[in-house]
Amino acid sequence: MKKSVLLVLAIFSTSIAINAQGFSGGVKGGINLATSSYSNANMRVGINAGVLGQFKFPVSDFAFQFEILYSAQGDKGTGEGIIGTFASDYINIPFLLQYYAAPDFYLEFGPHIGFLTSAKLRVSEGGVSESADMKNYCNTLDYGLNFGAAYELPAIPLGFFARYTLGLAKITKDGGNSGNNHRVIQLGAFYKF
């Protein structure tokens, strides 16, 4: 936790120091509509929140952005009166190349690496719920690709984004049916300093 706080402070300090050279920092957050590649999976609604740093290349329509995000992922499953929710939480670090198709609108693409912080399975049947810690059964490292778009309001440093995250790493260690990959739609807003 202490390392995460120091990293956030370093990003904001760097942002202030070199803002005049095309670098800006900010915060972002929104909702996740998360599922997995498992055939019976339904969406789990969660949140995403974190910090960003963006460098706009001079005399160009391109920018580079990195982020440090908390991301609530997983999926849900139902059958015969049973509801199962797999809740996996990650710290994701995307590295994105952005193309400004218009002055206030850009498309983005790039990889991410994620670090598992918790994984729980909750099963509910007939109003009774049970929960189990699944972290020891999950791979602690996740990686994948991100595709997205964003619109920045012209008068204020506020914007809105939509992103699809395609997980490429297996979620669980066994690699069987439950060893599926993450699929996440992220919607939200960001504010740049």
C-alpha positions, 0 to 999 in steps of 0.5 A: 500500500505504501508503495502505491501511495508513493507511485501516485505521488510521483506521477502527480509530481512529474505531471506538475513538473513537465506539464508545459512539455505536453505531459498532463496527469489526472484521475479517472473512474467509472463502471465495469461490465465484466464477464469472462470467456466461459460460455455460461458467464453473465455480467458482473457490475463493478467499478474502475478508478485510478490515475493517468498520465498522458504525453502528447507528441509535439506537432502530431495527432498522437499521444501516449497514456499510462494508467494505474487502475483499480478494476473490479472484474469477474462474472456471474452464473445462474442455474437451478435457483443458484446464483454464483458470483466470481469477484476478482479485483486487480490493479491494472496498468494499461499502456495506450497509444492514442490517435486524435481523430478530431481535436477533442476525440481520440481512439486508443489501443494498447496492452495492459498488465494486471495484478490480482489483489483479491478473488472470492466466490459467492454462492446464493441459494434460497436466500442463503449465501456462502463465500470462499476465498479463491485467490490461491486458485487464481493466477496473480498476473493478468495481461491483455489488450485494450481498445477504446475511445474518449471525448474531451470537453473543449472548455474544461479538462473533463472527458468521457471514455469507453473501453473494451479490455480483452484478457489474454491470460488464464484467470485460474491456475488449473486452465480447465473450464474455469481457466477462462479469460476476462472480458471487460467493458469500461465506461466512465469519466476523467479529469486532467490537471 
